[in-house]
């Protein structure tokens, strides 16, 4: 065989293997995220429709623990992901999704089931479109990262301030800016997950990458969903 053709064939074969590995990796990320959303939805629905569960939680100071617990999980996850085993990271992710479901149970007390379902599908459409863009675009989105993180910090600070102010105008601004930030983060994170994949990583490392990638996309989706509820949700 001609040496040039041999090298060309080897390069094509290597690229095909890499593309298949990347495809499987991204499917794993989306599968983890999807299962996490199912866990969250089940926990939120069960708690939100069971007075014996939601009354002791949301009509007592315990509600603050439930509301802040997901944030504690995210910080713990971020600091410990490198030292965890893949199985421990996956277990921690499922536990986080269940805790997030507990926190989101309140939406079933505030909004109608129809509006929750409608908002979920709108959020899923927005998320799917922007995540697909992040996956297929050739544009480097890394320059958006610092801008989006500043926007995210601003949204978090404004949200904390509005807990005490209770301003509907500020809440409207937070929702609009927040949706734009998390939509942008969805595209950015998807491209980042794609670029972090390495065919030379061992299975353990790639599985942890998939779990952490699923966590990033999961958080983007949940935040888009919650912020959209402020616009499309019909209150009970």
Residue pairs with C-beta under 8 A, 6 or more apart in sequence:
17 199
18 199
21 197
21 199
22 194
22 197
22 199
25 197
25 206
25 209
25 210
26 135
26 193
26 194
26 197
28 207
28 210
29 193
29 210
29 213
29 214
29 217
30 214
30 217
32 90
32 93
32 210
32 211
32 214
33 214
33 217
33 218
33 221
35 94
35 97
36 93
36 94
36 96
36 97
36 214
36 218
37 97
37 218
37 221
37 222
39 94
39 97
39 98
39 101
40 97
40 98
40 100
40 101
40 104
40 222
41 101
42 101
43 97
43 98
43 101
43 102
43 105
44 101
44 102
44 104
44 105
44 107
44 108
45 105
45 108
46 53
46 105
47 53
47 54
47 57
47 101
47 102
47 105
47 108
48 54
48 105
48 106
48 107
48 108
48 109
49 108
53 105
54 105
54 106
54 109
56 62
57 63
57 66
57 102
57 105
58 66
58 105
58 106
58 109
63 106
66 99
66 102
66 103
67 103
69 99
69 102
69 103
70 96
70 99
70 100
70 103
73 92
73 95
73 96
73 99
74 96
74 215
74 219
76 92
77 89
77 92
77 93
77 96
77 212
77 215
81 89
81 208
81 211
81 212
84 92
84 208
85 204
86 203
86 204
86 207
86 208
86 211
89 207
89 208
89 211
89 212
90 207
90 211
93 211
93 214
93 215
96 215
97 218
100 222
104 222
104 226
107 116
107 226
107 229
107 233
108 116
109 236
110 233
110 235
110 236
111 119
111 229
111 233
111 234
111 235
111 236
112 233
112 234
112 235
112 236
114 234
115 229
115 232
115 233
115 234
116 229
116 233
118 232
119 225
119 228
119 229
119 232
119 233
120 225
122 228
122 232
123 221
123 224
123 225
123 228
124 221
126 179
126 183
126 224
126 228
127 183
127 186
127 217
127 220
127 221
127 224
130 183
130 184
130 186
130 187
130 190
131 186
131 187
131 190
131 217
132 190
133 187
133 190
134 141
134 186
134 187
134 188
134 189
134 190
134 191
134 194
135 190
135 191
135 194
137 187
137 191
141 187
141 188
141 191
141 192
142 188
142 191
142 192
144 184
144 187
144 188
145 188
145 192
148 181
148 184
148 185
148 188
151 177
151 180
151 181
151 184
152 181
152 182
152 185
154 177
155 174
155 177
155 178
155 181
158 170
158 173
158 174
159 174
161 170
162 170
162 171
162 174
171 230
172 230
174 227
175 227
175 228
175 230
175 231
178 223
178 227
179 224
179 227
179 228
182 220
182 223
182 224
182 227
183 220
183 224
185 216
185 220
186 217
186 220
186 221
186 224
189 213
189 216
189 217
189 220
190 217
192 216
193 209
193 213
193 216
193 217
196 209
196 213
197 206
197 209
198 206
201 209
